Amino acid sequence: AEVAHVAVTANTIDIDLAKVAGTKATNDAVRKFAATMVTDHSAVNAQAAALAGRLGVTPKDNAVSQGLTKGAVAARAAIEARRGAAFDRAYIDREVAYHQAVLDALDTVLIPTTSNPELRKLLTDVRPAIAAHLEHAKVLQQTLAAR
């Protein structure tokens, strides 16, 4: 129940910030990346909700979820205060750091400690997408830094 809550929280945080980036970003590639984040992370949340329903599990709030949420509030405030290219860079910098943190959490905590085989499979199945998001964000980060 706690792992499910962490997964949903992490996805929701990225969806919310991506929606902001979709309206504030000035770079087309950044806007497209943000749209991908909304689509992909919404799909994972839908899968997680369906799985929780099948298993009769109610995601349970916990310290990790609370920490993610607290960090997201601070990050969003710092990013939203920026304009133009500075916003684009700040958003993508956050996406690089955030996806790396999520990937690390998947590898070191979430997948290894999940005993339910269906939830473990979901986490394992979404890992390549998180890694791809990280690599895409890194490419954008390098492109934006060169401008």
N, C-alpha and C positions, 0 to 999 in steps of 0.2 A: 504493500500500500504506500509506503514512503518512497520507494524507488519510482513508482508510477507518478507520484506527486512531483518529484524532482524533474522527471522527464517532461511532464506537461508544463510545469513552471518554466523550465528552460526554453521550451518551444514558444510559449506565450510571450516571454520577454523578447525573444528575437522577432516575433511577428509584430509586436507593438512598436518596436523601434524601426522596423522595416517600413511600417505604414507611415511613420514620420518621414523617413528618408524618401519614400515615394513621392511625397509632396514638396520636400525642401531641397532635395539634391539638385544640383545644376548640371551634373555630368550624366549623359545618357547611360553609360555603362553602369554607373552607380545606381541609377533609377531601375535599370533592368535587374541588377543584382538584388535590390530590395524587393522587387516584385517576385523574384524567384524565392527569396526567403519567406515571404508571406505564403506562397503556394506550397512550397515543400514542407515548411514547419506546420502549416495548417493540416496537411495530409497526415503527418506523423501524429498530431494530436487527435485526429479523427480515428486513426488506427489504435492509439492508446485508449481512447474512450470506448471503442468497440470491444477491445480486449478486456478492459476493466469490467464492462457490462457482462461479457460472457463468463468471466471468472467470479462475478459477484463481489468485486473489490471496489471499495471507495478509496480513492487516493487520499492519503493522510499527510497533512501539513507537518513539516519537520524543520529542524535547524538548517539543513542544507537548502531547502526551498526558501526559507526566510532569508538566508544569507544572499541567495541569488536575487531575490526580489529587492532587498535593500541596496545591493550593488547596482542593480538595474536603474533604480530611481536616481541615484547619484550620477550614473553615466549618462542617462537620458537628459538630465538637467544640463550637464556640461556640454553635451553635443547639441542640444536644441538651441543653446545660446549663440551658436555660430551661424555664419551666413556664407553662402556661395561656396567657393572651393575649400574654404576652411571647414565648412560643415561636411562636405564630401570626404575630406581626409579624416576628420574625426570619426565619422560614421564607419568608414572602412577600417580604420585603426581599431575601433571597438569590435568590429566583426572578426578581425583576425584574432584578437585577444580572446574574445568570447568563444569562438569556435575551437580554439586551441584548448581553452579551459573545459569545454564540454567534452571534447575528444579525450582529454586526460581523465576526466571524471568517468567516462564510459569505460576506459581501459583499466583504471585502477580501483574504481569503487562499484559503479553500477553493474557492469557485466559480471565481474567476479563474485559479487555478493548476492546476485539475484538467483534464488533457488527455483522459482517458477520457470519451467522450460519455455512456455509461450512468451512470457515477458522477456526472458533472456534472448529468445529468437528475435523479437521485435527490436531490442536494443542492438543486437548483433547485426541485424539487417539494415538498420538506419546508420550504423557507423560509417560505411563507405560514403554516404551522402554528406555526413558532417565533415569528413575528411576532404571531400570534393569542394564543399563550401569554403573550407579553410584555404585550400589551394587557390580557388577563384578569388577570394578576398586578398590573398597575398599578391596575386598578379595585379589586381586593381590598385593595391597599396603602392606597388612599385611604379605603376603607370602614373598615379597621382603625384607621387613624390618627384617624378621627373619633370613635372609642369611648373 
